[in-house]
Amino acid sequence: MALDFGEPVFSSSRAYDELEDDDECPSANVEHNLSLDFKNAGETKSRISKCDALIISYGTLASDFCETLLISKGCVECGSIKVEKSMEVDDTSDFRPRKLKSSSLSIIQDSVLVCNVSQDVTAILANRFAEMILGLVSPSCKVMVLSSHHYGQLQGNYNPMNDTSCIVHSLISPAYTHPPAYPQLPQPATLDSVPAAVLTECIVKKRPCVAYPVFTETYSTSDLDLVIDSLMKVFRCNPFKSILPSVDQSKLHQYREKNSRKDILYRYM
């Protein structure tokens, strides 16, 4: 007995149609580039090349620490590293591209270059960023990377010291001959993005570099007090103790007074 179900009809694939739609979307092909923006480029490059130390902050708490305590009256903002889109996306009534934030560059008394890394410097841009920032300073310049992370990213035991509610570890390049202020980052814990890229570049180019990742129990962006004591310790050890002028702790009081959450912040000082 023969059965006839008619002519077969092939329906289009949703996966195929969505893939075509993605290819036609302008934002799918947007890439980001990095560029240097200096104030008085010739003079600025000359001053930076003479710096004895480079401090790179990555993460909200680490950057807040540098902006609050290191950037003082004697500090001069000399430029920035901009994150730019390689292709413009037209604004529409319901979509306005967010302006990407630059990574600021500041010089402290012609001896220390401080770079606060923007959150827009993603892991994809990390290697290019590391090459660019390290290319500004001399090969003998001491490099310190301060980074802040949630303790969930720390593989292994989490043992906060005393009442600081944070823990700090270190990783160094072979060319860094000074004992670090904190013990080595335990395996299998690793660093990623900008801190990893900077340390790797220093290892390959035989530059002295130390990375201090601080791990806290909170993602809050307003708890600078959690890391103050721990990060101050890294500037009391050589070689940065002899390079960096005294840290302006009076600015910590100003930070607390201006902090909208000052009445509910826990104090760990």
Solvent accessible surface area in square Angstrom, and as a share of the most:
residue,aa,sasa,rsa
1,M,224,1.00
2,A,105,0.81
3,L,123,0.61
4,D,133,0.69
5,F,187,0.78
6,G,49,0.47
7,E,151,0.68
8,P,102,0.64
9,V,138,0.79
10,F,185,0.77
11,S,106,0.69
12,S,86,0.56
13,S,59,0.38
14,R,192,0.70
15,A,75,0.58
16,Y,131,0.50
17,D,56,0.29
18,E,90,0.40
19,L,106,0.53
20,E,77,0.34
21,D,88,0.45
22,D,81,0.42
23,D,99,0.51
24,E,137,0.62
25,C,55,0.33
26,P,74,0.46
27,S,59,0.38
28,A,63,0.49
29,N,96,0.49
30,V,30,0.17
31,E,118,0.53
32,H,63,0.28
33,N,61,0.31
34,L,21,0.10
35,S,36,0.23
36,L,64,0.32
37,D,63,0.32
38,F,29,0.12
39,K,122,0.52
40,N,104,0.53
41,A,50,0.39
42,G,56,0.54
43,E,96,0.43
44,T,9,0.05
45,K,107,0.45
46,S,51,0.33
47,R,66,0.24
48,I,1,0.00
49,S,53,0.34
50,K,146,0.62
51,C,3,0.02
52,D,74,0.38
53,A,0,0.00
54,L,0,0.00
55,I,0,0.00
56,I,0,0.00
57,S,0,0.00
58,Y,48,0.18
59,G,19,0.19
60,T,41,0.24
61,L,9,0.05
62,A,0,0.00
63,S,16,0.10
64,D,33,0.17
65,F,0,0.00
66,C,0,0.00
67,E,84,0.38
68,T,19,0.11
69,L,2,0.01
70,L,7,0.04
71,I,44,0.23
72,S,34,0.22
73,K,209,0.88
74,G,39,0.38
75,C,18,0.11
76,V,71,0.41
77,E,98,0.44
78,C,5,0.03
79,G,7,0.06
80,S,16,0.11
81,I,0,0.00
82,K,74,0.32
83,V,9,0.05
84,E,78,0.35
85,K,59,0.25
86,S,61,0.39
87,M,70,0.31
88,E,143,0.64
89,V,25,0.14
90,D,118,0.61
91,D,82,0.43
92,T,71,0.41
93,S,118,0.76
94,D,130,0.67
95,F,96,0.40
96,R,179,0.65
97,P,41,0.26
98,R,156,0.57
99,K,187,0.79
100,L,36,0.18
101,K,135,0.57
102,S,36,0.23
103,S,0,0.00
104,S,36,0.23
105,L,0,0.00
106,S,8,0.05
107,I,1,0.00
108,I,9,0.04
109,Q,116,0.52
110,D,76,0.39
111,S,21,0.14
112,V,0,0.00
113,L,0,0.00
114,V,2,0.01
115,C,0,0.00
116,N,13,0.07
117,V,10,0.06
118,S,6,0.04
119,Q,146,0.65
120,D,18,0.10
121,V,2,0.01
122,T,69,0.40
123,A,69,0.53
124,I,151,0.76
125,L,4,0.02
126,A,4,0.03
127,N,102,0.52
128,R,107,0.39
129,F,0,0.00
130,A,1,0.01
131,E,100,0.45
132,M,50,0.23
133,I,0,0.00
134,L,4,0.02
135,G,60,0.58
136,L,25,0.12
137,V,8,0.05
138,S,34,0.22
139,P,99,0.62
140,S,79,0.51
141,C,1,0.01
142,K,61,0.26
143,V,0,0.00
144,M,0,0.00
145,V,0,0.00
146,L,0,0.00
147,S,1,0.01
148,S,17,0.11
149,H,22,0.10
150,H,33,0.15
151,Y,86,0.33
152,G,50,0.48
153,Q,93,0.41
154,L,10,0.05
155,Q,94,0.42
156,G,59,0.56
157,N,118,0.61
158,Y,43,0.16
159,N,93,0.48
160,P,49,0.31
161,M,74,0.33
162,N,144,0.74
163,D,114,0.59
164,T,22,0.13
165,S,25,0.16
166,C,0,0.00
167,I,15,0.08
168,V,1,0.01
169,H,18,0.08
170,S,2,0.01
171,L,40,0.20
172,I,72,0.37
173,S,1,0.01
174,P,113,0.71
175,A,37,0.28
176,Y,11,0.04
177,T,119,0.69
178,H,62,0.28
179,P,109,0.69
180,P,47,0.29
181,A,17,0.13
182,Y,12,0.05
183,P,88,0.56
184,Q,130,0.58
185,L,6,0.03
186,P,49,0.31
187,Q,165,0.73
188,P,95,0.60
189,A,9,0.07
190,T,107,0.62
191,L,22,0.11
192,D,88,0.46
193,S,17,0.11
194,V,0,0.00
195,P,0,0.00
196,A,27,0.21
197,A,8,0.07
198,V,0,0.00
199,L,17,0.08
200,T,77,0.44
201,E,30,0.13
202,C,0,0.00
203,I,78,0.40
204,V,101,0.58
205,K,119,0.50
206,K,169,0.72
207,R,23,0.08
208,P,21,0.13
209,C,0,0.00
210,V,0,0.00
211,A,1,0.01
212,Y,4,0.02
213,P,0,0.00
214,V,0,0.00
215,F,4,0.02
216,T,2,0.01
217,E,89,0.40
218,T,39,0.22
219,Y,160,0.61
220,S,34,0.22
221,T,83,0.48
222,S,24,0.16
223,D,22,0.12
224,L,1,0.00
225,D,4,0.02
226,L,12,0.06
227,V,0,0.00
228,I,2,0.01
229,D,58,0.30
230,S,6,0.04
231,L,0,0.00
232,M,11,0.05
233,K,89,0.38
234,V,2,0.01
235,F,14,0.06
236,R,134,0.49
237,C,39,0.23
238,N,81,0.41
239,P,8,0.05
240,F,3,0.01
241,K,127,0.54
242,S,92,0.59
243,I,31,0.16
244,L,16,0.08
245,P,42,0.26
246,S,111,0.72
247,V,26,0.15
248,D,48,0.25
249,Q,91,0.40
250,S,69,0.45
251,K,47,0.20
252,L,11,0.05
253,H,114,0.51
254,Q,91,0.40
255,Y,40,0.15
256,R,53,0.19
257,E,92,0.41
258,K,170,0.72
259,N,18,0.09
260,S,114,0.73
261,R,82,0.30
262,K,77,0.33
263,D,130,0.67
264,I,116,0.59
265,L,17,0.08
266,Y,166,0.63
267,R,103,0.38
268,Y,58,0.22
269,M,109,0.49
